[in-house]
C-alpha cells in the first residue's frame, strides 16, 4: 500500500539490523529499540489519518483476518455445514454451529483465500446463488432452534457470472433480504473487510450492524463508481470520499450501529486482538437482544432499515 511505504522501509531496516546483530554477534539492541519505537509511532500516525480510499486498501489487505480466522479465535465446538440442498455447496460462503463465550450461535460469513489457489477455490468471496441459499438454510435452522445468528460480511460483491444469473442470483439475494427481515431470532451482522453491494447485504439485515474500524461498506467499489461517473477508474480515491464508504461516515448516516476498534496498524497486524474486540461486541449485543420478544426483534429490525435515509421536501 502506498501510504505504508515509509513503514515498510523502517521494518526492513529493523530486520536487517537484527540479522546483522545475530550474524556478527554485536549488541545493537539500543539502536533496534529506538527504530522499533519510531516504527510504532509512525504506524499510529499513519493509521490515525487514513482517508476512505486508504481504508478500502486496508480492508482488502491479503493478511486481513477472514471469517474462518475469527471462527478459530472466538468460536468453540464449531461444526461447519455445507450445501443449499438445491444445487451444491458454495465455498465463498461458510457457516455452521458454534459457541461464543458459552452462547450458542449460527455463524455465517464470506470467506476469502489466503493465497491465489485458495482465492480461486473461494471465488474471491464472490458468492453464487447457492451460497446465499446455504446461508438462508442455516438461518432458518437457527430460527427453528432459537439460536442467534452472527453474519460476517467480506466480499467485493456477489458473483456476476452468466451461470450465477441463470441460477437466480438476484432472487437468491432478494429472498435473503425478505427472510432475514422477518427471522424470529436475533441477528448480528458485522462488516469485517469489504462490504460490497448486494453481495454483502445478502447477509446484512441484522438487528445490530457493526463495522470494523478499517472496513468499508458500499453499493459499488470506488473503482467501479469512478469508471461509471468519471469515465476513469484512476479517480477511485475521489469516488471513495464521495461514496462515504468508511465506518465513521456510515455511523453518522445511521446505516450502522457501531464501530469495532482495530489494533493499531489494522486487524492484519494483531488478528487475535481484533478477534477479542469482535467477540466482546458480539456478546454485548446478544445480551441486549435476548431481552426482546420475537415480535420486538422483527419490528426493531424492520424499522431500522425502513428508517435509513431521509427526504428533503
CORVEN-V540441 format. One record per residue. RES is the residue in three letters. SS is DSSP state (H for helix, E for strand, L for the rest). PHI is phi in degrees with one decimal (999 if undefined). NEAR is the number of other C-alpha atoms within 8 Angstrom. Layout:
BEGIN
RES;SS;PHI;NEAR / RES;SS;PHI;NEAR
END
This chain:
BEGIN
UNK;L;999;5 / UNK;H;-56.6;4 / UNK;H;-74.7;7 / UNK;H;-100.5;8 / UNK;H;-58.9;8 / UNK;H;-64.1;7 / UNK;H;-67.0;10 / UNK;H;-64.5;8 / UNK;H;-63.2;8 / UNK;H;-64.3;10 / UNK;H;-61.6;9 / UNK;H;-63.6;8 / UNK;H;-63.5;8 / UNK;H;-63.9;11 / UNK;H;-62.1;8 / UNK;H;-65.3;8 / UNK;H;-65.1;10 / UNK;H;-61.8;10 / UNK;H;-64.0;8 / UNK;H;-62.5;10 / UNK;H;-61.6;11 / UNK;H;-70.1;8 / UNK;H;-67.1;7 / UNK;H;-94.2;6 / UNK;L;55.1;7 / UNK;L;-113.1;8 / UNK;L;-80.9;5 / UNK;L;-116.5;9 / UNK;H;-59.8;6 / UNK;H;-66.5;6 / UNK;H;-66.1;7 / UNK;H;-66.0;11 / UNK;H;-59.1;8 / UNK;H;-62.6;8 / UNK;H;-67.9;10 / UNK;H;-65.9;9 / UNK;H;-66.3;8 / UNK;H;-63.8;8 / UNK;H;-64.0;11 / UNK;H;-58.4;8 / UNK;H;-64.5;8 / UNK;H;-63.9;9 / UNK;H;-60.6;11 / UNK;H;-60.9;10 / UNK;H;-64.3;8 / UNK;H;-64.8;10 / UNK;H;-77.2;10 / UNK;H;-74.5;6 / UNK;L;-120.3;6 / UNK;L;-71.0;9 / UNK;L;-89.5;7 / UNK;H;-55.3;12 / UNK;H;-66.5;13 / UNK;H;-66.8;9 / UNK;H;-63.9;13 / UNK;H;-64.9;13 / UNK;H;-69.6;9 / UNK;H;-65.2;11 / UNK;H;-60.6;13 / UNK;L;-97.4;9 / UNK;L;-55.0;8 / UNK;L;-61.7;6 / UNK;L;-97.0;6 / UNK;L;-66.3;12 / UNK;L;-61.0;9 / UNK;L;-108.5;11 / UNK;H;-53.2;11 / UNK;H;-67.5;8 / UNK;H;-67.7;8 / UNK;H;-66.0;11 / UNK;H;-57.5;9 / UNK;H;-61.0;7 / UNK;H;-83.7;9 / UNK;H;-114.6;11 / UNK;L;-98.5;12 / UNK;E;-113.4;7 / UNK;E;54.0;7 / UNK;E;-69.7;10 / UNK;E;-123.7;7 / UNK;E;-77.1;8 / UNK;L;-116.9;8 / UNK;L;-123.9;9 / UNK;L;84.5;12 / UNK;L;-103.8;13 / UNK;L;65.5;6 / UNK;L;-129.0;6 / UNK;L;-129.1;7 / UNK;L;176.2;8 / UNK;L;-103.4;10 / UNK;L;-111.5;14 / UNK;L;-70.0;11 / UNK;L;-72.0;16 / UNK;E;-125.9;14 / UNK;E;-117.4;16 / UNK;E;-169.4;13 / UNK;E;173.3;12 / UNK;E;-96.0;13 / UNK;E;-164.1;13 / UNK;E;-121.9;12 / UNK;E;-127.4;12 / UNK;L;57.5;7 / UNK;L;85.5;5 / UNK;E;-91.7;6 / UNK;E;-74.1;10 / UNK;E;-142.4;13 / UNK;E;-103.7;15 / UNK;E;-108.9;12 / UNK;E;-137.0;13 / UNK;E;-163.8;13 / UNK;E;-70.5;16 / UNK;L;-127.6;16 / UNK;L;-90.3;14 / UNK;L;-91.8;13 / UNK;L;-97.8;8 / UNK;L;-153.7;7 / UNK;H;-61.2;7 / UNK;H;-61.5;7 / UNK;H;-66.8;10 / UNK;H;-64.0;13 / UNK;H;-64.8;9 / UNK;H;-64.1;10 / UNK;H;-86.4;14 / UNK;H;56.1;11 / UNK;H;55.6;12 / UNK;H;65.8;16 / UNK;L;-95.3;14 / UNK;L;-78.4;17 / UNK;L;-91.1;12 / UNK;H;-55.6;12 / UNK;H;-64.2;15 / UNK;H;-67.8;15 / UNK;H;-70.3;15 / UNK;H;-72.0;11 / UNK;H;-63.9;14 / UNK;H;-59.0;14 / UNK;H;-66.2;10 / UNK;H;-58.9;9 / UNK;H;-69.8;11 / UNK;H;-65.4;11 / UNK;H;-67.2;9 / UNK;H;-65.1;8 / UNK;H;-60.3;14 / UNK;H;-61.0;12 / UNK;H;-60.8;7 / UNK;L;-103.0;6 / UNK;L;55.7;8 / UNK;L;-110.2;12 / UNK;E;-61.7;14 / UNK;E;-111.2;14 / UNK;E;-118.4;12 / UNK;E;-114.6;13 / UNK;E;-119.6;14 / UNK;E;-99.9;16 / UNK;E;-162.7;17 / UNK;E;-150.6;17 / UNK;L;-68.6;12 / UNK;L;153.1;13 / UNK;L;-66.0;14 / UNK;L;-65.2;9 / UNK;L;-95.2;6 / UNK;L;-72.2;6 / UNK;H;-59.0;6 / UNK;H;-65.0;6 / UNK;H;-63.8;12 / UNK;H;-67.5;10 / UNK;H;-63.4;7 / UNK;L;-90.5;7 / UNK;L;90.7;9 / UNK;H;-58.0;12 / UNK;H;-61.3;7 / UNK;H;-64.9;7 / UNK;H;-62.5;12 / UNK;H;-67.6;13 / UNK;H;-61.2;9 / UNK;H;-62.7;8 / UNK;H;-62.7;13 / UNK;H;-61.1;12 / UNK;H;-63.6;8 / UNK;H;-69.5;9 / UNK;H;-66.1;9 / UNK;H;-59.5;11 / UNK;L;-111.8;8 / UNK;L;-67.4;11 / UNK;L;-89.9;10 / UNK;L;-157.5;12 / UNK;L;-62.1;14 / UNK;E;-126.3;12 / UNK;E;-116.9;16 / UNK;E;-119.1;16 / UNK;E;-134.5;13 / UNK;E;-84.4;16 / UNK;E;-100.6;13 / UNK;E;-152.1;14 / UNK;E;-93.3;15 / UNK;E;-107.4;18 / UNK;E;-96.7;17 / UNK;H;52.7;13 / UNK;H;-63.1;10 / UNK;H;-60.4;16 / UNK;H;-85.9;14 / UNK;H;-64.5;11 / UNK;L;-62.0;12 / UNK;L;-119.6;15 / UNK;L;-111.7;11 / UNK;L;-87.9;14 / UNK;L;-115.1;12 / UNK;L;-68.4;13 / UNK;E;-128.9;10 / UNK;E;-122.0;14 / UNK;E;-121.1;13 / UNK;E;-130.6;14 / UNK;E;-68.2;14 / UNK;L;-52.1;10 / UNK;L;-107.9;13 / UNK;L;-90.3;17 / UNK;E;-134.6;15 / UNK;E;-146.8;12 / UNK;E;-158.0;11 / UNK;L;-72.1;7 / UNK;L;-157.2;8 / UNK;L;-69.6;10 / UNK;H;-56.7;12 / UNK;H;-65.2;11 / UNK;H;-65.0;10 / UNK;H;-62.4;13 / UNK;H;-64.6;16 / UNK;H;-65.3;11 / UNK;H;-79.9;8 / UNK;H;-82.2;7 / UNK;L;-106.3;9 / UNK;L;58.1;7 / UNK;L;-156.4;9 / UNK;H;-64.2;11 / UNK;H;-68.9;7 / UNK;H;-89.4;11 / UNK;H;-55.4;13 / UNK;H;-58.0;10 / UNK;H;-66.9;9 / UNK;H;-64.6;12 / UNK;H;-60.6;13 / UNK;H;-66.5;11 / UNK;H;-66.5;6 / UNK;H;-72.2;8 / UNK;L;54.9;10 / UNK;L;-88.5;12 / UNK;E;-84.9;13 / UNK;H;-61.4;15 / UNK;H;-61.7;8 / UNK;H;-64.4;9 / UNK;H;-72.7;12 / UNK;H;-68.6;12 / UNK;H;-62.9;7 / UNK;L;-82.6;9 / UNK;L;64.2;8 / UNK;L;-77.3;8 / UNK;L;-120.8;12 / UNK;L;-102.7;9 / UNK;E;-179.1;8 / UNK;E;-117.6;11 / UNK;E;-97.9;11 / UNK;L;-64.2;8 / UNK;L;-103.1;12 / UNK;L;-59.1;10 / UNK;L;-57.3;9 / UNK;L;93.0;10 / UNK;L;99.1;11 / UNK;H;-60.2;12 / UNK;H;-69.2;10 / UNK;H;-83.7;8 / UNK;L;-149.4;9 / UNK;H;-59.7;10 / UNK;H;-68.1;7 / UNK;H;-63.2;8 / UNK;H;-61.8;12 / UNK;H;-62.3;11 / UNK;H;-66.1;10 / UNK;H;-61.9;11 / UNK;H;-65.4;9 / UNK;H;-58.7;10 / UNK;H;-59.8;8 / UNK;H;-67.9;9 / UNK;H;-63.4;9 / UNK;H;-68.0;10 / UNK;H;-63.7;8 / UNK;H;-67.5;10 / UNK;H;-68.8;11 / UNK;H;-66.2;8 / UNK;H;-73.4;8 / UNK;H;-70.6;10 / UNK;L;-65.3;8 / UNK;L;-81.4;6 / UNK;L;-91.8;9 / UNK;L;-73.5;7 / UNK;H;-58.2;8 / UNK;H;-65.5;8 / UNK;H;-65.1;8 / UNK;H;-60.0;14 / UNK;H;-64.6;12 / UNK;H;-65.4;8 / UNK;H;-59.6;9 / UNK;H;-66.4;12 / UNK;H;-63.8;10 / UNK;H;-64.6;8 / UNK;H;-55.9;9 / UNK;H;-81.1;8 / UNK;H;-67.6;6 / UNK;L;-90.8;7 / UNK;L;-72.3;9 / UNK;L;82.9;5 / UNK;L;-157.1;5 / UNK;L;-112.6;4 / UNK;L;-92.2;3 / UNK;L;-96.6;2
END
